[in-house]
Amino acid sequence: MLTVHALRIELVKSYRVVVDLLSEMPGVLEEVGLTRLPHYTVLRTWFERIPTKTWRAFLG
């Protein structure tokens, strides 16, 4: 999920667009370790629940 979020930031796209792009690229989906494509609202909710302190630890 973190990789999908990073891809969204890199592409400067919405979660909905990233999910749509990944649906066309099953090889990329497999590379990031996902067996199926999550709904875009799951990604958005997942990101919103992670505290800023945790994001800083990931990025620091």
Backbone as CSV, one residue per row, in Angstrom:
resi,resn,N_x,N_y,N_z,CA_x,CA_y,CA_z,C_x,C_y,C_z
1,MET,0.823,-1.186,0.000,0.000,0.000,0.000,0.870,1.254,0.000
2,LEU,1.973,1.202,0.731,2.877,2.351,0.760,3.442,2.624,-0.632
3,THR,3.739,1.580,-1.365,4.265,1.733,-2.723,3.223,2.369,-3.632
4,VAL,1.986,1.975,-3.486,0.912,2.556,-4.299,0.749,4.034,-3.965
5,HIS,0.865,4.367,-2.695,0.776,5.774,-2.287,1.941,6.568,-2.882
6,ALA,3.139,6.006,-2.834,4.307,6.681,-3.411,4.130,6.873,-4.921
7,LEU,3.557,5.885,-5.583,3.287,5.998,-7.018,2.300,7.126,-7.289
8,ARG,1.289,7.240,-6.449,0.306,8.315,-6.597,0.974,9.680,-6.487
9,ILE,1.858,9.818,-5.532,2.563,11.090,-5.351,3.476,11.368,-6.542
10,GLU,4.213,10.364,-6.983,5.141,10.525,-8.108,4.407,10.920,-9.395
11,LEU,3.254,10.322,-9.629,2.493,10.600,-10.845,1.616,11.847,-10.734
12,VAL,1.490,12.366,-9.516,0.623,13.512,-9.224,-0.800,13.237,-9.744
13,LYS,-1.326,12.080,-9.316,-2.664,11.640,-9.718,-3.491,11.317,-8.480
14,SER,-4.778,11.175,-8.658,-5.659,10.780,-7.558,-5.549,9.263,-7.352
15,TYR,-6.040,8.803,-6.206,-6.043,7.362,-5.950,-6.859,6.635,-7.009
16,ARG,-7.965,7.235,-7.411,-8.830,6.611,-8.411,-8.075,6.391,-9.724
17,VAL,-7.304,7.368,-10.149,-6.538,7.261,-11.397,-5.429,6.224,-11.253
18,VAL,-4.748,6.209,-10.108,-3.670,5.230,-9.891,-4.224,3.808,-9.920
19,VAL,-5.365,3.590,-9.288,-5.984,2.260,-9.310,-6.349,1.882,-10.743
20,ASP,-6.862,2.836,-11.492,-7.206,2.576,-12.893,-5.955,2.226,-13.702
21,LEU,-4.874,2.954,-13.485,-3.615,2.655,-14.184,-3.097,1.268,-13.822
22,LEU,-3.140,0.940,-12.543,-2.644,-0.369,-12.094,-3.491,-1.521,-12.631
23,SER,-4.757,-1.258,-12.883,-5.604,-2.314,-13.444,-5.137,-2.695,-14.846
24,GLU,-4.445,-1.786,-15.500,-3.899,-2.042,-16.840,-2.481,-2.612,-16.801
25,MET,-1.896,-2.684,-15.596,-0.511,-3.144,-15.454,-0.393,-4.239,-14.387
26,PRO,-0.881,-5.448,-14.674,-0.851,-6.507,-13.660,0.562,-6.873,-13.210
27,GLY,1.550,-6.689,-14.058,2.935,-6.975,-13.674,3.411,-6.058,-12.569
28,VAL,3.039,-4.795,-12.644,3.418,-3.829,-11.604,2.714,-4.176,-10.305
29,LEU,1.458,-4.533,-10.398,0.691,-4.929,-9.220,1.363,-6.100,-8.510
30,GLU,1.813,-7.058,-9.286,2.506,-8.220,-8.727,3.834,-7.812,-8.090
31,GLU,4.557,-6.899,-8.726,5.847,-6.440,-8.204,5.722,-5.758,-6.848
32,VAL,4.640,-5.027,-6.638,4.463,-4.343,-5.360,3.837,-5.249,-4.308
33,GLY,3.572,-6.495,-4.661,3.124,-7.472,-3.685,1.629,-7.523,-3.443
34,LEU,0.840,-6.998,-4.365,-0.611,-7.060,-4.215,-1.174,-8.144,-5.120
35,THR,-2.039,-8.971,-4.564,-2.640,-10.037,-5.360,-3.907,-9.562,-6.068
36,ARG,-4.516,-8.514,-5.526,-5.680,-7.922,-6.190,-5.648,-6.424,-5.943
37,LEU,-6.346,-5.720,-6.760,-6.351,-4.267,-6.721,-7.334,-3.754,-5.670
38,PRO,-6.859,-2.947,-4.710,-7.787,-2.403,-3.717,-8.647,-1.299,-4.337
39,HIS,-9.818,-1.089,-3.765,-10.676,0.010,-4.194,-9.980,1.318,-3.804
40,TYR,-10.146,2.348,-4.607,-9.434,3.595,-4.335,-9.800,4.198,-2.980
41,THR,-11.017,3.960,-2.479,-11.383,4.499,-1.171,-10.618,3.809,-0.054
42,VAL,-10.241,2.553,-0.254,-9.437,1.839,0.740,-8.060,2.505,0.856
43,LEU,-7.477,2.857,-0.274,-6.176,3.527,-0.260,-6.257,4.880,0.435
44,ARG,-7.276,5.641,0.088,-7.429,6.973,0.681,-7.628,6.870,2.198
45,THR,-8.485,5.958,2.626,-8.755,5.773,4.052,-7.511,5.282,4.776
46,TRP,-6.784,4.357,4.161,-5.560,3.822,4.764,-4.560,4.943,5.004
47,PHE,-4.369,5.803,3.994,-3.420,6.891,4.128,-3.840,7.874,5.214
48,GLU,-5.115,8.201,5.272,-5.606,9.174,6.245,-5.472,8.684,7.685
49,ARG,-5.436,7.375,7.891,-5.364,6.819,9.247,-3.941,6.762,9.801
50,ILE,-2.954,6.909,8.947,-1.571,6.830,9.412,-1.162,8.184,9.987
51,PRO,-0.702,8.203,11.247,-0.318,9.468,11.865,0.890,10.099,11.151
52,THR,0.958,11.409,11.215,2.057,12.155,10.595,3.403,11.690,11.146
53,LYS,3.464,11.381,12.408,4.709,10.925,13.024,5.220,9.648,12.334
54,THR,4.316,8.761,11.991,4.687,7.525,11.306,5.196,7.824,9.903
55,TRP,4.526,8.733,9.187,4.988,9.110,7.843,6.387,9.701,7.899
56,ARG,6.646,10.505,8.909,7.988,11.107,9.051,9.035,10.016,9.266
57,ALA,8.682,8.992,10.021,9.617,7.872,10.246,9.886,7.132,8.943
58,PHE,8.854,6.925,8.127,9.026,6.269,6.826,9.935,7.072,5.920
59,LEU,9.718,8.376,5.899,10.407,9.243,4.959,11.743,9.761,5.478
60,GLY,11.943,9.655,6.797,13.155,10.231,7.414,14.299,9.366,7.262
